[in-house]
Amino acid sequence: MRALLGLVIVLALGCQADPKKCEAAVKNYSSLLFWENADREIGSAKPQDREALRKQKSDEYKQQLDRGLTTLVSQCQSANNGDMVECMIAAKTAAEAKACQK
């Protein structure tokens, strides 16, 4: 019984994605999507308001990331989808990042 339990634990731990890659994927994906919308909003603001709005958006993004990073990395690890993780890391645009989920 102990041997079976040990095997289950090893298999469960062995079936998780690399946490560093998951963190990189989550950060890149969330950054691309967040800034796609934020840049649009900043671009439509009055020129004199853009710098302050960019700082506000930067602070907002950092807060959102800090609140959700641990959970998202854990979910990524559990999903163990290496192809999607690599795609999310390599994405250079929000459209590319969104396409990784297909």
C-alpha positions as CSV (number, residue, x, y, z in Angstrom):
1,M,0.0,0.0,0.0
2,R,2.8,2.4,0.9
3,A,4.6,1.6,-2.4
4,L,1.4,2.4,-4.4
5,L,0.9,5.7,-2.5
6,G,4.5,6.6,-3.2
7,L,4.1,5.9,-6.9
8,V,0.9,8.0,-7.1
9,I,2.7,10.9,-5.4
10,V,5.7,10.6,-7.8
11,L,3.5,10.4,-10.8
12,A,1.4,13.3,-9.7
13,L,4.5,15.4,-9.1
14,G,6.1,14.2,-12.4
15,C,3.1,15.3,-14.4
16,Q,3.3,19.0,-13.7
17,A,4.7,21.6,-16.0
18,D,7.9,23.5,-15.1
19,P,6.9,26.3,-12.7
20,K,9.5,28.8,-14.2
21,K,8.2,28.2,-17.7
22,C,4.6,28.6,-16.4
23,E,5.5,31.8,-14.7
24,A,7.1,33.2,-17.9
25,A,4.1,32.1,-19.9
26,V,1.6,33.7,-17.5
27,K,3.5,36.9,-17.3
28,N,4.0,37.3,-21.1
29,Y,0.4,36.3,-21.9
30,S,-1.2,38.6,-19.3
31,S,1.2,41.5,-20.2
32,L,0.3,41.3,-23.9
33,L,-3.4,41.2,-23.3
34,F,-3.4,43.9,-20.7
35,W,-1.3,46.3,-22.6
36,E,-3.2,45.8,-25.8
37,N,-6.3,47.3,-24.2
38,A,-4.4,49.8,-22.0
39,D,-2.4,51.2,-25.0
40,R,-5.6,51.7,-26.8
41,E,-7.1,53.6,-23.9
42,I,-3.9,55.6,-23.4
43,G,-3.8,56.4,-27.1
44,S,-7.3,57.8,-27.0
45,A,-6.6,60.0,-24.0
46,K,-5.6,63.7,-24.3
47,P,-1.9,64.0,-24.9
48,Q,-1.3,65.8,-21.6
49,D,-3.0,62.9,-19.7
50,R,-1.2,60.0,-21.3
51,E,1.8,59.9,-19.1
52,A,-0.2,59.8,-15.9
53,L,-2.6,57.2,-17.4
54,R,0.3,55.0,-18.4
55,K,1.6,55.1,-14.9
56,Q,-1.8,54.3,-13.5
57,K,-2.2,51.4,-15.9
58,S,1.3,50.1,-15.0
59,D,0.4,50.1,-11.3
60,E,-2.9,48.4,-12.1
61,Y,-1.2,45.7,-14.1
62,K,1.4,45.0,-11.3
63,Q,-1.4,44.8,-8.7
64,Q,-3.4,42.4,-10.9
65,L,-0.4,40.2,-11.6
66,D,0.6,40.1,-7.9
67,R,-2.9,39.0,-6.9
68,G,-3.2,36.2,-9.5
69,L,0.3,35.0,-10.4
70,T,0.5,32.2,-7.9
71,T,-2.9,30.8,-8.8
72,L,-2.3,31.0,-12.5
73,V,1.1,29.4,-12.3
74,S,-0.4,26.6,-10.3
75,Q,-3.2,26.1,-12.8
76,C,-0.6,26.1,-15.6
77,Q,1.5,23.5,-13.9
78,S,-1.6,21.3,-13.3
79,A,-2.6,21.6,-17.0
80,N,0.8,20.3,-18.0
81,N,0.4,21.6,-21.6
82,G,3.9,22.2,-22.7
83,D,3.0,23.2,-26.2
84,M,0.7,25.9,-25.0
85,V,3.2,27.2,-22.4
86,E,5.9,27.4,-25.1
87,C,3.5,29.2,-27.4
88,M,2.6,31.7,-24.7
89,I,6.2,32.4,-24.0
90,A,7.0,32.9,-27.6
91,A,4.0,35.2,-28.4
92,K,4.9,38.8,-29.4
93,T,1.4,40.1,-29.8
94,A,-1.9,39.7,-28.0
95,A,-3.3,38.0,-31.1
96,E,-0.5,35.4,-31.0
97,A,-1.0,34.9,-27.3
98,K,-4.8,34.3,-27.7
99,A,-4.1,31.8,-30.5
100,C,-2.1,29.7,-28.1
101,Q,-5.3,28.6,-26.4
102,K,-6.7,26.8,-29.4
